[in-house]
Amino acid sequence: MNQAESAPPASPAPGGRRRKALALLLTVFGSVGLAWFLWWFFIAQYRADTDNAYVAGNIVQVTPQTSGTVKAVNVNNTDRVKAGQLLAQLDETDAQVALQSAEAALADAVRSVRGLYASTNQSDAGVAQMRAELENARTEYQRLSNPRTRQFVSAEALTAAKTTLQAAEAALQKAQAQREGAVGQTENTSIAEHPRVQSAAVQVRQAYLTLERTRILAPVTGDVAQRAVQVGARVVPGTPLMVVIPPEQMWVDANFKETQLDDVRIGQSAKLTADLYGSGVVYHGKIAGFAAGTGSAFALLPAQNASGNWIKIVQRIPVRIELDPAELQQHPLRIGLSVRVEVDTHDRSGAIVAQGSGKDKATLSSTDVFTLQSKAADAEIARIIAANSSKAVP
């Protein structure tokens, strides 16, 4: 065997291996850089996201409108209630007595005004009677004072006829004055609109509402929370009893860094995921507006940056995002839940500041529970007036 045949093969040069490794490294870094550039160019530059976002919503306070002692509590925390549902009951004994007294006073006022109308009719009849007696007295006096018959009439009879005529004139004037006084109390009005009846009706309405307000009703449909009322408690108007949270009236307050809001505009679409459901449930919302100041500006103890050592901290601005009611109904949220928000900033034609005034917007939240109570009071007043009014009188 030759020595040349038994020698091992020659190894590649060290420089060649380094060049291949460097080329591979450059290829990897180039690919990563290209991928990052494409991702930024097509996606990242049109996206603003944050995980500093939380669910917010309307918290409707339930407070009594009259004083009283709590007799019953019908709901507890986590209960779902409907608008107008009875939440708690105050002792209504005093309110019932006051209402009965006011109703009696209204009935008496209606009957008194009926008497005024009857007096007016009686005054009309009295004026007609006095006018007829005056006409008779005038005719008699003219007959006796006629030159043809005067020679047959004594002076005493003529004087008596004249006195009767003057008395009839005075009686007519008195009857007309009485009629004007009676008409003045009923003129241009009806029983239901008479001031006396209206004054008594106000007392009935107040007493009726006081009685109705001993029944504390749910102002809106929603979930009960923060129930603090207990049986036996003495409450006054304004005492917080509980809150009702409408599940469909919720939104998200997303706290974006001030450096993220260059391209964020009102009306842009957003995708949201809640930690409650995970990434499998995606909500779709829209930017509704920006807060008028940063979170630190509205804090209980605002930062005093003009004193002491100062370190710049990137501030966050709350951005309100409206949610789709249908998605909220399918996957309900709770106030305070953590949410991750991703805003699509492709469309930058929207405004940065909300346009228009509050007068241009429709009512955001309302209740007709208290209006229904007022209508019921009006119906009760109409019933009392009708029951004590005469059909023959307006």
C-alpha positions as CSV (number, residue, x, y, z in Angstrom):
1,M,0.0,0.0,0.0
2,N,1.3,3.4,-1.0
3,Q,1.6,6.1,1.6
4,A,-0.5,8.5,-0.6
5,E,-3.4,6.0,-0.8
6,S,-3.6,5.6,3.0
7,A,-3.6,9.5,3.8
8,P,-7.0,11.1,5.0
9,P,-8.9,13.4,2.7
10,A,-8.0,17.1,3.1
11,S,-10.5,19.2,5.3
12,P,-12.1,22.4,3.9
13,A,-10.3,25.6,4.5
14,P,-11.4,27.5,7.7
15,G,-12.1,30.6,5.7
16,G,-14.7,28.8,3.6
17,R,-16.7,27.6,6.6
18,R,-16.8,31.1,8.0
19,R,-18.1,32.5,4.7
20,K,-20.8,29.9,4.6
21,A,-21.9,30.6,8.2
22,L,-21.8,34.3,7.6
23,A,-23.9,33.9,4.5
24,L,-26.4,31.7,6.3
25,L,-26.6,34.2,9.2
26,L,-27.1,37.1,6.8
27,T,-29.8,35.2,5.0
28,V,-31.6,34.5,8.3
29,F,-31.3,38.1,9.5
30,G,-32.4,39.3,6.1
31,S,-35.4,37.1,6.0
32,V,-36.4,38.2,9.5
33,G,-35.9,41.8,8.6
34,L,-37.9,41.4,5.4
35,A,-40.6,39.7,7.3
36,W,-40.7,42.4,10.0
37,F,-40.8,45.1,7.3
38,L,-43.6,43.4,5.5
39,W,-45.5,42.9,8.7
40,W,-45.0,46.6,9.7
41,F,-45.8,47.9,6.2
42,F,-49.0,46.0,5.8
43,I,-50.2,45.5,9.4
44,A,-48.3,47.2,12.2
45,Q,-48.4,50.7,11.0
46,Y,-52.2,50.5,10.7
47,R,-52.8,49.1,14.2
48,A,-52.9,50.6,17.7
49,D,-53.4,48.1,20.5
50,T,-53.4,48.1,24.3
51,D,-54.3,45.7,27.1
52,N,-54.9,48.6,29.5
53,A,-58.6,48.6,28.8
54,Y,-61.7,47.8,31.0
55,V,-65.4,47.4,30.6
56,A,-67.5,50.4,31.7
57,G,-71.3,50.9,31.8
58,N,-74.2,52.9,33.2
59,I,-74.7,52.4,36.9
60,V,-78.3,53.4,37.7
61,Q,-78.7,54.5,41.3
62,V,-81.9,53.4,43.1
63,T,-82.8,55.9,45.8
64,P,-86.2,56.6,47.6
65,Q,-88.2,59.7,46.7
66,T,-89.9,59.8,50.1
67,S,-89.1,59.1,53.7
68,G,-90.1,55.9,55.4
69,T,-89.2,52.7,57.1
70,V,-88.3,49.8,54.9
71,K,-91.0,47.1,55.3
72,A,-89.8,44.6,52.7
73,V,-86.8,44.0,50.3
74,N,-87.6,41.9,47.3
75,V,-84.3,41.5,45.5
76,N,-80.7,40.7,46.2
77,N,-77.3,41.2,44.5
78,T,-76.9,39.4,41.1
79,D,-80.7,39.3,40.5
80,R,-82.0,40.3,37.1
81,V,-84.9,42.8,37.3
82,K,-87.2,44.4,34.8
83,A,-88.1,48.1,34.6
84,G,-91.0,48.8,37.0
85,Q,-90.4,45.7,39.1
86,L,-90.9,46.2,42.9
87,L,-87.5,46.3,44.6
88,A,-88.4,47.4,48.1
89,Q,-91.5,48.5,50.0
90,L,-91.7,51.3,52.6
91,D,-94.4,51.5,55.3
92,E,-97.4,53.1,53.5
93,T,-99.8,53.7,56.5
94,D,-99.2,57.4,56.8
95,A,-99.3,57.9,53.1
96,Q,-102.6,56.1,52.8
97,V,-104.2,58.3,55.5
98,A,-102.9,61.5,53.7
99,L,-104.3,60.3,50.4
100,Q,-107.7,59.6,51.9
101,S,-107.8,63.0,53.4
102,A,-106.8,64.7,50.1
103,E,-109.4,62.7,48.2
104,A,-112.1,63.7,50.6
105,A,-111.1,67.4,50.3
106,L,-111.2,67.1,46.5
107,A,-114.6,65.6,46.5
108,D,-115.8,68.4,48.8
109,A,-114.3,71.0,46.5
110,V,-116.1,69.5,43.5
111,R,-119.4,69.6,45.3
112,S,-118.8,73.1,46.5
113,V,-118.1,74.2,42.9
114,R,-121.3,72.4,41.8
115,G,-123.1,74.6,44.3
116,L,-121.5,77.7,42.7
117,Y,-122.9,76.7,39.3
118,A,-126.3,76.0,40.9
119,S,-126.2,79.5,42.6
120,T,-125.4,81.0,39.2
121,N,-128.5,79.3,37.7
122,Q,-130.6,80.4,40.7
123,S,-129.3,84.0,40.3
124,D,-130.4,83.9,36.6
125,A,-133.9,82.9,37.7
126,G,-133.9,85.6,40.4
127,V,-132.9,88.3,37.9
128,A,-135.7,87.1,35.5
129,Q,-138.2,87.2,38.4
130,M,-137.1,90.7,39.5
131,R,-137.3,92.0,35.9
132,A,-140.8,90.7,35.6
133,E,-141.9,92.3,38.9
134,L,-140.3,95.6,37.7
135,E,-142.2,95.4,34.5
136,N,-145.5,94.9,36.4
137,A,-144.7,97.7,38.8
138,R,-143.8,100.1,35.9
139,T,-147.0,99.2,34.0
140,E,-149.1,99.8,37.1
141,Y,-147.5,103.1,37.8
142,Q,-147.9,104.2,34.2
143,R,-151.6,103.2,34.3
144,L,-152.2,105.1,37.5
145,S,-150.3,108.2,36.4
146,N,-152.1,108.4,33.1
147,P,-153.9,111.8,32.9
148,R,-157.1,110.1,31.8
149,T,-157.3,107.9,35.0
150,R,-155.4,110.1,37.4
151,Q,-158.5,112.0,38.4
152,F,-160.0,108.7,39.7
153,V,-156.8,107.7,41.6
154,S,-156.0,109.0,45.0
155,A,-152.6,110.6,45.7
156,E,-151.8,107.8,48.2
157,A,-152.4,105.1,45.6
158,L,-150.1,106.9,43.1
159,T,-147.5,107.3,45.7
160,A,-147.7,103.6,46.7
161,A,-147.4,102.6,43.0
162,K,-144.3,104.8,42.6
163,T,-142.8,103.3,45.8
164,T,-143.4,99.8,44.5
165,L,-141.7,100.7,41.2
166,Q,-138.6,102.0,43.0
167,A,-138.5,99.0,45.2
168,A,-138.7,96.7,42.1
169,E,-135.9,98.6,40.4
170,A,-133.7,98.3,43.6
171,A,-134.5,94.6,43.8
172,L,-133.5,94.0,40.2
173,Q,-130.2,95.8,40.7
174,K,-129.5,93.7,43.8
175,A,-130.4,90.5,41.9
176,Q,-128.1,91.5,39.0
177,A,-125.2,92.3,41.5
178,Q,-125.7,88.9,43.1
179,R,-125.7,87.2,39.7
180,E,-122.5,89.0,38.7
181,G,-120.8,87.8,41.9
182,A,-121.9,84.2,41.2
183,V,-120.9,84.4,37.5
184,G,-117.5,85.8,38.5
185,Q,-116.7,82.6,40.4
186,T,-117.6,80.3,37.6
187,E,-117.0,82.3,34.4
188,N,-114.7,80.9,31.7
189,T,-114.1,77.6,33.6
190,S,-115.6,74.2,34.3
191,I,-115.8,72.1,37.4
192,A,-112.6,70.2,36.6
193,E,-110.7,73.4,35.8
194,H,-112.0,75.5,38.6
195,P,-109.3,77.0,40.8
196,R,-110.7,75.4,44.0
197,V,-110.9,72.0,42.4
198,Q,-107.4,72.4,40.9
199,S,-106.0,73.3,44.3
200,A,-107.5,70.2,45.9
201,A,-106.4,68.1,42.9
202,V,-102.7,69.2,43.5
203,Q,-103.0,67.9,47.1
204,V,-104.4,64.6,45.8
205,R,-101.6,64.3,43.2
206,Q,-99.0,64.9,45.9
207,A,-100.5,62.4,48.3
208,Y,-101.0,59.8,45.6
209,L,-97.4,60.1,44.4
210,T,-96.1,59.9,48.0
211,L,-98.1,56.7,48.4
212,E,-96.8,55.3,45.1
213,R,-93.3,56.2,46.0
214,T,-93.4,54.0,49.0
215,R,-93.1,51.2,46.4
216,I,-89.5,51.5,45.2
217,L,-89.4,50.3,41.6
218,A,-86.6,49.4,39.2
219,P,-86.0,52.4,36.9
220,V,-84.5,50.2,34.2
221,T,-84.0,46.5,33.3
222,G,-80.7,45.2,34.5
223,D,-78.7,43.4,37.2
224,V,-78.8,44.4,40.9
225,A,-75.6,45.2,42.6
226,Q,-74.3,47.0,45.8
227,R,-77.6,46.3,47.7
228,A,-77.3,48.1,51.0
229,V,-80.9,48.4,52.1
230,Q,-82.2,46.2,55.0
231,V,-85.6,45.7,56.5
232,G,-86.3,48.1,59.3
233,A,-84.0,50.8,58.0
234,R,-85.2,54.4,58.1
235,V,-84.5,56.0,54.7
236,V,-84.8,59.5,53.3
237,P,-84.8,60.8,49.8
238,G,-81.4,60.3,48.2
239,T,-80.3,57.4,50.4
240,P,-78.4,54.9,48.2
241,L,-80.3,51.6,48.4
242,M,-78.8,49.6,45.5
243,V,-77.8,50.0,41.8
244,V,-79.1,48.5,38.7
245,I,-76.7,47.9,35.8
246,P,-78.3,47.6,32.3
247,P,-76.3,44.8,30.5
248,E,-76.8,46.3,27.1
249,Q,-75.5,49.7,28.0
250,M,-71.8,48.9,28.2
251,W,-68.7,50.2,26.5
252,V,-64.9,49.9,26.8
253,D,-62.5,52.6,28.1
254,A,-59.2,51.8,26.5
255,N,-56.2,53.7,28.0
256,F,-53.8,54.3,25.0
257,K,-50.4,55.9,25.4
258,E,-50.2,59.4,24.0
259,T,-47.6,58.2,21.5
260,Q,-50.1,55.7,20.0
261,L,-52.9,58.1,19.1
262,D,-51.3,59.9,16.0
263,D,-53.5,57.9,13.6
264,V,-56.5,57.0,15.8
265,R,-59.7,58.7,14.8
266,I,-63.3,58.7,15.8
267,G,-65.3,56.1,13.9
268,Q,-62.4,53.6,13.3
269,S,-63.2,50.0,13.9
270,A,-61.7,47.9,16.7
271,K,-61.5,44.3,17.7
272,L,-61.7,43.4,21.4
273,T,-61.1,40.3,23.4
274,A,-62.1,39.9,27.1
275,D,-60.1,37.9,29.5
276,L,-63.4,36.4,30.7
277,Y,-63.9,34.5,27.4
278,G,-60.4,34.5,26.0
279,S,-59.3,35.0,22.4
280,G,-62.0,32.7,21.1
281,V,-64.7,35.4,21.5
282,V,-64.0,38.6,19.5
283,Y,-66.1,41.8,19.9
284,H,-66.3,44.4,17.2
285,G,-66.6,48.0,18.2
286,K,-66.0,51.6,17.0
287,I,-64.1,54.5,18.5
288,A,-66.7,56.9,20.0
289,G,-64.5,59.6,21.4
290,F,-61.5,60.7,23.4
291,A,-61.4,61.8,26.9
292,A,-60.9,65.5,27.5
293,G,-57.7,64.8,29.6
294,T,-55.3,62.2,30.6
295,G,-56.1,59.7,33.4
296,S,-53.6,61.4,35.8
297,A,-55.3,64.8,35.2
298,F,-58.6,63.5,36.6
299,A,-57.0,61.5,39.4
300,L,-58.1,62.1,43.0
301,L,-54.6,63.4,43.6
302,P,-53.3,64.9,40.4
303,A,-49.5,64.9,39.8
304,Q,-47.7,68.1,40.8
305,N,-45.0,68.1,38.0
306,A,-44.0,71.7,38.7
307,S,-42.4,70.8,42.1
308,G,-39.4,68.7,43.1
309,N,-37.5,66.4,40.8
310,W,-39.3,65.6,37.5
311,I,-39.3,62.5,35.5
312,K,-41.2,62.3,32.2
313,I,-43.8,59.6,32.1
314,V,-45.7,58.7,29.0
315,Q,-49.3,59.6,29.8
316,R,-52.4,57.6,28.8
317,I,-55.6,59.0,27.4
318,P,-58.9,57.1,27.8
319,V,-60.6,56.3,24.5
320,R,-64.2,55.2,24.5
321,I,-65.1,52.3,22.3
322,E,-68.8,51.4,21.6
323,L,-69.7,47.7,21.5
324,D,-72.1,45.8,19.3
325,P,-75.3,45.2,21.3
326,A,-76.0,41.9,19.6
327,E,-72.5,40.6,20.6
328,L,-73.1,41.9,24.1
329,Q,-76.3,40.0,24.3
330,Q,-74.7,36.8,23.1
331,H,-71.6,37.1,25.4
332,P,-72.5,39.4,28.3
333,L,-69.8,41.4,30.0
334,R,-69.4,42.8,33.5
335,I,-68.2,46.2,34.5
336,G,-64.5,46.3,35.3
337,L,-63.5,43.3,33.2
338,S,-60.1,43.4,31.5
339,V,-60.1,43.8,27.7
340,R,-57.5,43.8,25.0
341,V,-58.2,46.3,22.2
342,E,-56.8,46.4,18.7
343,V,-57.8,49.4,16.5
344,D,-57.6,49.4,12.7
345,T,-56.3,52.8,11.7
346,H,-56.5,52.4,7.9
347,D,-59.3,54.9,7.6
348,R,-58.0,58.2,9.0
349,S,-60.7,60.5,7.7
350,G,-62.6,60.7,11.0
351,A,-62.3,63.6,13.5
352,I,-60.0,63.7,16.5
353,V,-62.5,65.8,18.5
354,A,-66.3,65.0,18.6
355,Q,-68.3,67.3,16.4
356,G,-71.6,68.9,17.3
357,S,-73.2,69.6,20.7
358,G,-75.1,67.5,23.2
359,K,-78.4,69.0,21.9
360,D,-77.9,67.2,18.6
361,K,-77.9,63.8,20.3
362,A,-80.8,61.7,21.3
363,T,-81.3,60.7,24.9
364,L,-78.8,58.0,25.8
365,S,-80.6,56.6,28.8
366,S,-84.1,57.2,30.2
367,T,-86.9,55.6,32.2
368,D,-90.7,56.1,32.1
369,V,-91.4,54.4,35.5
370,F,-91.9,57.8,37.2
371,T,-94.0,59.1,34.4
372,L,-96.4,56.2,34.7
373,Q,-96.8,57.0,38.4
374,S,-97.8,60.6,37.5
375,K,-100.3,59.4,34.9
376,A,-101.9,57.1,37.5
377,A,-102.3,60.1,39.8
378,D,-104.0,62.1,37.1
379,A,-106.4,59.1,36.4
380,E,-107.3,59.0,40.1
381,I,-108.1,62.7,40.1
382,A,-110.3,62.4,37.1
383,R,-112.2,59.5,38.7
384,I,-112.9,61.5,41.8
385,I,-114.1,64.6,39.9
386,A,-116.3,62.5,37.7
387,A,-117.8,60.7,40.6
388,N,-118.8,64.0,42.4
389,S,-119.8,66.0,39.3
390,S,-123.3,66.4,38.0
391,K,-123.9,65.5,34.4
392,A,-126.1,68.5,33.9
393,V,-123.2,70.9,34.9
394,P,-120.2,71.5,32.7
